[in-house]
Amino acid sequence: MSCELEPITEVDRNSPASLAAGPSGVPHGVREPARTDPRPHAGRIIINADDWGRDRATTDRTLECWTKGSLSSASAMVFMEDSERAAALACERGLDAGLHLNFTTPFSAKNCPSVLAEHRQRVSRRLLFHRFSQAIFYPDLLKSFDYLVSAQLDEYCRLYGQRPQRLDGHHHMHLCANVLVQGLLPRGTMVRRSFSFQPGEKGIANRLYRRALDLMIARRHCLTDFFFSLQPLQPPARLQRIFALARQFVVEVETHPANPEEYRFLVDGEIVRQAGNCLTAGSSGIFS
């Protein structure tokens, strides 16, 4: 799948998890993407663990799930208490770790610059004020957003020895208006899209807003065809529909091994049994 040829797919965002697949392998209700790439497109499912390096317990649980083969990749937090150790483990074990940008949770590393903490606090106060706050553009926070993104990119580079090929955000704040309008994410990287939902799960205004976000991301970045959270795990038919999509589309599933229910599901290998041969070994190189 080439991001230059196919920056965004023309699928029905209102029915990402419809009924069983039809004769072509595409689930009923999902319009097959219009592709200019003549090569056949094999589906993939990326099982990504967020919050890598946030603290020792989260890192250890994530590493255990990855060792069991239940995870494709992780998203690394920097300037957190276990960021240094997590980076060393990822480099040693070959774990694909992207950057998990953080604007909302206090940085807990001892080496966190005080100016960085001040900018985060200033931004966090706005973003967490109201559930619609991330959709608002704040001209007075231009420098704070720029500093926060630049500092985290530089710290990731220091820890991992390279620039991140993939980015997403803690609490999905990488999709906030300032980050997108200011163009703060490196062009050409893989960036997490907004959530995909089943019909009736969200109102028309919400779906239109998410569609606009995806179109804005696609102008500068590579993105998957669909994005879901692992939760809720019940009913089982929900995950079965997601895995059905992954037979032909590129689907990302967000997980949090720090959550006991998700951890049990991942460490027991149930997701491997359900995903079958759709599970991809890593996510950063999927668009290369």
N, C-alpha and C positions, 0 to 999 in steps of 0.2 A: 504494500500500500504506500503510495507516494504522496507526501504532503504537498508537493508542488502541483501535482496533477489533481489532487482531490482534497482540498483543504476542509471541505464540509460536505456531508452527504445530504441528499434530498430525501430524507425519510419522514414518515408521518410521526412527528414528535408527540402527537396525542395518543398514540397506541404503540409504545415501545415494547410492551410485553403482552402481546395478544395471544391468540389461541395457537394450537399446534401448527407446525410448519406445513406449507403446501407443497405441491410437487416440485417446485424449484428449490426448496429448502428454506425459503423465506417465510416467516410466520405470517399467517393470515392477518390482514389489516396493516401490514408494514409495506410501504412502497420501496422497492429495491433502489438503492442509490444509483444515480446516473454517473457512470464511470468513464473517464477518458483513457484510463490505463487498460490496454488490451489483455494484460495477464490475468489469469483466474485469481479470484480473491478468496483466500482461505480465512475463515473466521478465527477469532482469538478471544479468549477471556483473560483479562488482567485482574488478578486478585491482589490488591495493594493494601498494605498496612500503613495507616497513618501514625504520626507521633513518634517515629523512630528516634530514640535519643532523648525523649522528654524526661524520663527518669529511668533508673536501673530496672525496675520491675517491668516497665513497658518494653524496654529493649530486650530483656531476657525472654519475655513471653513471645515477642515478635520473632526473635531468632529461633526459638523452639518450633514455632509454627512453620517458619521457612525451612528449617532442617527437615521437618516432616514432609515437605513438598506441597504444603497447602497454600503457599504464597508465591506470587510472581515477583513482587518488588515491595519496596517500602518508601515512605516519604519522610525525610529526615528534618528534624528541627535543629536549629543551631542556637548557640548561646543558652542552652539548657544544661541542667546538671549532669546529664549522661551523654551529651553530644560528642565529646572527645572519645570516649570509650566506644560508643556506637559507630563512629566513623572508622575507628581502627578495626573493629569487628567486620564491618561491611567490606572494607578493602581486603582484609585477610581472607574472608569467606567467599568473596565474589558476589555479595548481595547487591542487587541493583537498587540504589537509593537516590531518589530525586530530592528536590528541595521543598519542604513544607513551610511556606512563608507564614510568619506569625505576626499579627498586629494586635492581638487581643489578650493573650496570656502572658503574665510577667515572665521575663527572662530570669532563669534561676542559676545560670553559670556564674562562677566566681569571677571570671574574666570579662563579664559583660560591662562595657563602658557605660558610665553614668549618663552620658548624653543620649545613648541609644535607649536606655530605660526611660528617659524623659520624653523622647519622641514617641515611644510606644504608648506611654501613659496618655499623652495628648491625643493620639489617634484613637486609642481604645475607648476613651471617654465618649468620643463622637459615635464610633461604630456600634457600640453597645447601648447607646441611649434609647434606641427604638428599633423594632424589627425591620423597619424600612430604611434605617440609617445608611446602610451600605449602598443604597441606590442614589444617594445624594452626593453631589460633587462639592468638595470643600476647598475653595481657593486659598484659604488661609493655612491649609495643611499641605500645600504642595511640597515644601522643603522637607517636612516630616516624613511623608510617604516616600519621597525620593531617598532620603537618608536610610530609612528602615529597609527598603528593598536592596539598595546598594550594599549596606553593611552585611546583610544576610547572604547575599550573593558572594561577597568577598570572603566571608567566614566559611561558607560551604567550600569554596575553592581552596582555602587554606587546609581544611580538614580532609577533603577528598581528593585534592590534587588536580582537580579539573572543574570546569564550569558545569553546572547542572544541565542535563539534556531534557529534564522533565520538571515541571513545577506545578504545585497546587497550593492550597492555602488552609491554614488552621481555621476551623469554622467557615471555610469556603470564602474567606475574605479576600482572596486573590481576585475575586470577581467584583469587588467594590468599584464604584465609579471612578475614584481617583486613580487606582492602579491601571484600569483599562484606558481611560481618557488620556492619562499622562504617558501611556505606552511604556510602562516601567519594566515589563517582562521582556527578556531578550528575544528578539525576533527569530523565528524558525524553531524555537523549542516546542516540545510537546506540553500543552497546558490542559489541565482538567476542565472539562466543559461543565455546564450546569446539569442538575439532576434530570433524568428522564422519568416520566410518570405514565401510569396507565390512565385510560379514559375515565374521567370523573373524579380523579384524585385531586386535581387543582382546577381553579377557575380559569376562564379565558384570559383575564388580565395577567395572571401569573404565568401562563403558558407563553403569551406574547412577549412578556418581559424576558423570560428565559431564552426564547428564540432569538431575541435581539442580542442578548449577551453572547450566545453561541456564534452568531454572525460576526459580531465584533471581534471575538477571539480568532475566528477563522481567517481574518484578513492578515494576521501576522504569525499565526501559530498552527501547529498540527493538533488535532483533537480526535478523540475516539468517536465512534458512531453513537454510542449510548453510554450512560453513566448511572449506576445505581449504588445504593448502600446495601450491605449484607443484611442488615435488619430491615424489616422483621423476618425472622426465620420461619415463621408460620403464616399462612399455610404453605406446605411444601411445593404446591403448584406454582407459587410465585418464583422461586428459584429455578424451577424446571423451565418456566417461560424465558427467564433470563439466559439460561444455558442454551435454549433453543435458538435464541437470537445470535449467540456466539458461534453457531455453526457457519454463519456466513458474514457476520458483521464483527467489528472490533468493539468489544464491550469491556468497560472497566467496572469493577466492583470494589467499593471502599469498605475496609474493615478496620476494627479497633481491637486488637488482641487484649488490651487492658480491660475490656468489657468481659466479665466472666462467661456469659452465654456465648459470645462470639469466640472466645478463646477455646472453650470446650468443643465447639463445632469445628474449628480449624485444626486443633491439635489431634482430634480423633480421626481426621482424614476424610470426613464426610464430604467436604467440598470437592476433594479430588475424585471421589467415587461418582459424584453427580456431574462434575464438569467433563470427565473423560479426557479425550485427547484434545479438547479445546483449550486447556490450560496452557498458557504461554510461559516460557522460562524467564522472561524479563520484558519490561515495557519500554525502556528507553530507545531500543533499536528497532521498534516495530514499524516505524515509518521510514527507515533508511533504505 
